[in-house]
Amino acid sequence: KAGVTQTPRYLIKTRGQQVTLSCSPISGHRSVSWYQQTPGQGLQFLFEYFSETQRNKGNFPGRFSGRQFSNSRSEMNVSTLELGDSALYLCASSLGGGLATRRGDTQYFGPGTRLTVL
Amino acid sequence: AQSVAQPEDQVNVAEGNPLTVKCTYSVSGNPYLFWYVQYPNRGLQFLLKYITGDNLVKGSYGFEAEFNKSQTSFHLKKPSALVSDSALYFCAVRANNNAGNMLTFGGGTRLMVKP
């Protein structure tokens, strides 16, 4: 099976711009989660989507948003970029259903999108 | 709220020696616990997880972890370290409930294995 894919792998933007990142989950996985990784804050949960609905949300401002499509692919959007948004954005997919959740529902991560805000 | 602590920023070990990377957690109710490894410019790779049952969990690449409920710990171990094990290791927790998949990660421990 192909793993989680993320596009693009690298992005350079300037302050005030907006950006959209894309994630394609492993085939058959219906849950997609997004994480931000920075040297200062470490790995922080952004949000999770399951069956096109946001199921969980982390403590990030409203500039960060996401969505999931019927084929489970997900996008996240960051508007009005700030310098502090420079980070590695990781997407993870998992089965997501009730039975999987009770069995730990392992998340598998993509390679990430490196966003640099100038 | 749930949290994870990895008390060591870096662990140094000689090749062939056993290694331990420490993790303690806090969560309401029973935990699901995970270990991931990250190589430079890569995403996280899943190593192993604890759900329930045996306290000793075996995972990929010869790694294992021991769950200790009384000490709220989930330390990662390997009997004989390899230079190729050098990487960044993350412990993560989430509550054993049906509230979805929000993982809380520790700050990471850099493992350096010297030849």
Interface residues (C-beta under 8 A of the other chain):
Chain A: V4 S31 S33 Y35 G42 L43 Q44 F45 E48 F50 R55 N56 G58 L90 A92 S94 G96 G98 T101 R102 R103 G104 D105 T106 Q107 Y108 F109 G110 P111 G112
Chain B: Y32 F34 Y36 N41 R42 G43 L44 Q45 F46 K49 I51 F90 A92 N98 A99 G100 N101 M102 L103 T104 F105 G106 G107 G108
